[in-house]
Amino acid sequence: MKPDELFRTEHQPPETEWTETPAEIKKGYYCYASNPKSVEHLDLPHARAWNPLEEDWKLPENWQEIFLNGFRERLTKFRTLKIFMDICVRCGACADKCHFFIGTGDPKNMPVLRAELLRSIYRNDFTTAGKLLGKLGGGRKLTVKVLKELWYYLFQCSECRRCSVYCPYGIDTAEITMLGRELMNLIGLNIDWIATPIANCYRTGNHLGLEPHAITDAMEFFTEDIEDIVGYDCKPAVFEEKADILFITPSGDLFADPGTFTAMGYLMLFEYLKREYDLKVTWSTYASEGGNFGLFTSNEVMKRLNAKMYAEAKRLGVKWILGGECGHMWRVINQYMTTMNGPANFLEEPVNPITGTKFENARANKMVHITEFTADLIKNNKLKLDPSRNDNVRMTFHDSCNPSRGMGLLEEPRYVIKSVCNHFYEMPANTIREHTFCCGGGSGLNAGECEELRMAGGLPRANAVKYVNEKYGVNTLGTICAIDRAVLTETMNYWVPGVEVAGIHELVGNALIMPDEKKRTKNLRMEPLPGMEEEESNE
Amino acid sequence: MKNFLISLVAIAALWLIPYFAANVAVLKLLIAVIIPYAAVVIFLVGFIYKVIDWSKSAVPFRIPTTAGQQKSLPWIKANNIDNPFTKMGVIIRMLLEVLAFRSLFRNTTMSVSETEHGKRLAYKTEIFLWIGAMAFHYCFLVVVLRHLRFFLDPVPACVQLVEFFDGLMRVEFFSSVFSIGLPGIMMSGLILLAAAIFLLGRRLFNAKVKYISLMADYFPLQLIIAIAISGIFMRHFFKVDLTAVKQLSMGLATFSPVIPTNVGSIFYIHIFLVSMLVMYIPFSKLMHMAGVFLSPTRNLTADTRMNRHINPWNHDVKTHNYDEYEDEFREVMKNAGLRVEKE
């Protein structure tokens, strides 16, 4: 579909009431069912082959009982769920805050209505008024139709939390979606773009299923390129015992452009710190995934996958853990990790040995975000930087949903960007920071088969990029999330051709004046540095 | 529309019941004494039950919505209100939320426009919902406070002060046919009515809000409108005998109720509708008045990396440990030059 056709101007709901408007599962808007082997690998319930487009989803015989018992259990285990089911007044403030509603025009993508799909079941089965009034009280019986509709829309929410910023009661659709997906998981209704990564992650340590040698091969590939650029080998340490810091980042950055350039930036930064300050940073192939698709499956799977981080830090005897640029990874680390798998008393309270800065905000969790770390180094003049090497870049910054609304990491990346890049322009205020728009592919929705949904959902972000692209000639969209790097590259090609996507540490790598480096002529993408075009062509 | 109409019929029925019942002595007792007492009991029990029920649910994770800069490096200014890392920050955040509807204040509206470069999205501040909500809630509060004069003798100074300010704007019109202004007009009643009509109008005329509205959304608004209308009627048109009303209300407050003989049916309508509203609260979305205080995305500190939050049911889970990993990949690890623990 051409961009102009996908750009929907119509946001009027249909005439029939939503309860009477059946959902039609459309191609391009749903994700394939999970491979049963992946589900089995984690011993998750009711693994089977099924197809969302078919009439029969091969549900377990007592699926209603499983679903409702699971619902009841979660109402007592999660106060969020109970409060959010009870107190929504349907004021509609959230309605046009969702990128999927703006992009698809489908009223069931209004956050309030997405939640109402679940709430109608809640009212019917768990409230007095609902039991007395039935349909009149807004209740719906849990039928196969209702279940399918709920499934379809739970996987059209990217858990970005934008709606919860505007909700007068803080109702968080991400939480509702997460718990709704847990219920789907109980009856085996997983999607493959989540189920297979979590099975991979459990076995190989990362979502992509990269085995140890595949990771070292990727690193070798990067170090060869870096050698070409700076003149020497930046081979990283892997499994180094008693290193100062264990570094964990999303595996996506080891695998596909432009994330690979961010990974090269990390390698250069660590080499710089090793040579200048004797800082020992180690990687691990066992804990080789920053992201956590368990967050999109169930709190239990999230905990199972996350456990590797502390376990590996303990085994290697490092002081603390440094985490790379990734969105939902930081939601898990910031709001769940210490609770689930802590206390991490075997680690030290994080201190930057080079600057002496105590990361007091991470004193219990023992994990520091790489932009916090780099910002601290730059502020204390510990890095030699030449921002003019990024002069071809006219940059804007996309706040990733989770670091902004599940953490508040807003200034650190901006400080780093402004230190390594001379041309930086912000997108309009109501599309950045806590108001930022999702890339459209968060929460496991980056599957090839739901591309149209993703392009529609990416429209609000792209529209804001287009604004700065036209106004300031912005040609680079910076981000601190691996999913963003994958998704937004595609989204920009579609909506704002000519805008590249880059991780922040790619720009750091470019600007960093490495000790004893050769004359730099190329950036990490092997393109000539600004002013070096001729020397490059002479070479 | 169906939901709106069904609810409207229900409101009409609730209006007519006391209208007719007020002519029958024994039913007067029911409407002026028994139902109000029952309403208060149902409200208290239901309200407390609901709050206890909510608090019994666990808070496994600390998931505040962070809407501002986190506390990290000392030279970065942290936003302790929108991303609170201290209890005081949470208190201020909650106060602003409850007293000033801060989140709703952020509301914007999205529009699509055609420009010379093609279609564009734009977002504008949308303040009317906030204004309507503020006017509605504060006027409701003032009306409730004013009504304390019926249950307290002597009338406390603070209630008199509220009344003084509420009646400060004089609207007066006197003629032989029609007169208004004596007793003085109370702004809160009129604004409450106007705000409720505005909020109801949104549900009818804003297509998106109309689509999501249930009977449970129309009913309380229509009920409050009916209460406000009956109250204004009573004060300005039918002029109920206030001494008699106070005699009844003081009787209720002191558990020695006396049925007055000389108040008209409009009073019975008013007190009946109010009783219905009070009774309805614990079973409805109106519980947001208590729920907002318990909302875990607003009422917790966002300090989970600083201080460990305890999950009361933190179940043990099966994990894949390093030894299992090395057992599976030992040979490829060795070939890739990676250190292994067991040769």
Interface residues (C-beta under 8 A of the other chain):
Chain A: D4 F7 R8 T9 H11 Q12 P13 E17 W18 D43 L75 T76 K77 F78 R79 T80 L81 K82 I83 D86 I87 C88 V89 R90 C91 G92 A93 A95 D96 K97 I102 P107 M110 V112 L113 E116 T127 T128 A129 L133 L136 G137 G138 R161 S164 V165 Y166 C167 P168 Y169 G170 I171 D172 E175 Y202 R203 T204 G205 E211 P212 H213 T216 D217 V238 F239 T285 Y286 N299 E300 K303 R304 A307 K308 A311 E312 R315 I333 N334 Q335 Y336 T338 T339 M340 G342 P343 T357 F359 E360 N361 A362 R363 A364 N365 M367 E372 A375 D376 K379 S404 R405 G406 M407 G408 L409 L410 E411 E412 Y415 P428 N430 T431 E434 H435 L459 P460 N463 K466 Y467 E470
Chain B: K2 I6 K50 D53 W54 S55 K56 S57 A58 V59 P60 F61 R62 I63 T65 T66 A67 G68 Q69 Q70 K71 S72 L73 P74 W75 I76 K77 N79 D82 N83 F85 E97 F101 S103 L104 R106 N107 T108 T109 M110 V112 H117 G118 K119 R120 L121 Y123 L129 A133 R202 N206 A207 K208 V209 K210 Y211 I212 S213 L214 M215 A216 D217 F283 S284 K285 M287 H288 G291 V292 L294 S295 P296 T297 R298 A302 D303 T304 R305 M306 N307 R308 H309 I310 N311 W313 N314 H315 V317 K318 T319 H320 N321 Y322 Y325 E326 E328 F329 V332 M333 N335 A336 G337 L338 R339
